[in-house]
Amino acid sequence: MAFNGTWKVERNENYDKFMEQMGVNVVKRKLANHDNLKLTILQDGNKFTVKESSAFRTKDIEFTLGVVFDYTMADGTELNGSWTCEGDKLVGKFTRKDNSKELLTTREIVGGELVQAYSYEGIDAKRFFKKE
């Protein structure tokens, strides 16, 4: 339940390089670096509801730990995968529908911040969120 609440992005680490590796064009990368993303997370047991609000879109996502679902990123990249819980960390393993390559992502609370980490094709990035 530590993830519950509204989280606003504060800073990024290597996010532009990650997006470039994902194939996001330069214009979308520049915009995404300043998307003012907010995540509103509600956990009820193994079920999560996540509202993503940014300068580009608002999207509601519902998932259950361990259950595969489809997800479309803000740039239109389509993924299929699931989230699991490993200790206090959420671990997401997703496969791109266009090229079958794997995107790994984690969410964990570190020092009062929500840290969302990404790994794709040898490039790692992080986004740091503060609770509102």
N, C-alpha and C positions, 0 to 999 in steps of 0.2 A: 504493500500500500504506500510505500515511500514515494512512488512515482506520481501519486495523485496530486493534481493541482494544475495551474497554468504556468508554463515556462516560456520565457522570451529569450531568443538567441542574443548572446552578448558578444561572442567572438568566434572566429574560425581558425583552424590550424591546418594548413595544406589543402584546404577545401577546393581552391581553384584548380590545383594540379589533379586532384581526385576527379573533379567534373570533366576536365580535359581528357583524362584516361577513359572516362565513361562515354566520351564522344559528344559532349555538350559543346555547342559552338560558342565562340568568344563573346558574342552579344548576350546570350543567355547566361553565361558564366558571370559576366560583370553584374547583371541584374540579380542573379542568385546570391552573390556575395553581400547584397544589401536588401535581402528579401524581408527583413523584420519578422522572421518566422516565429510564430507562437504555437506551442503544443499544449493542448488541454487534455490531460490524461485522467481517466477514471478507471480504476481497477476494481473488479468485483470477483474475487476468487481467481479463477483462471481466465476470466473474460476481461478484455480491455476495450475501451472506447477511446479513440484518439482523434481530436479535432485539430487539423493543421490549418492555421490561418497565416497567410503571407500576403505580400503585395500582389501576388499573382492569382491566388486561388484560396478557396476554403474547401476543405475536404474532410468528411467524416469517415473514419476507418474503424471497423469493429473486427476483432479477432479473438480467438481462443488459443491459449498456449498449446503448441503441438499440432495445430490444425492448419493445413495448407490453405492459402488464399491467394487471390490475384491482387496486384497493386500496380498503379500507374504513377510514376514519378512526375514531378512538375514539368519536366522537359518532354514528357510523353513516353519515356522508356517504360515498357511493360515488364513486370516481374511476377514470379510465382514462387511462393515459399512460406515459411512459418517462423514464428517466434517461440523460443523456449526459455525457461528460467534456469540459470546456473548460479546457485547461491543467491546473492542480491543483484545479479546482473541479468538483464534481458538479452538474449542472443538471437539474432535474426539471420537466417540463411536463405538467400533468395537466388533464383536463377533467372537471368534475362531471357525473355522469350525470343528475341531476335538473333542471339548468337550462342545461347546456352552457357554463357560464362557466369561464374558465381560471384555474387556480391554478399559480403559478410558485414553485419552491422551489430553494434551492441549499444545498450543504454544502461547507464549506472549512475548512481548518486555518489559524487566524490566531493568532499568538503562543502556540502550544501549546494553544489551545482549538479545539474543533469548533464552528463557527458555522453554525447552520441558519437560513436566512432564508426568509421567505414573502412573497408579494405576491398580493393578491386584491382586485380591484375598487378599486384606488387606495389600499389600506391595506397598509403594509409592517410586518413584525414580525421579531424575531430571538429565537432561543433559543441560549444559550451553554452548552456542555458541557465538563467537565473530565475528563481521562483518569483512570481508576481504577488 
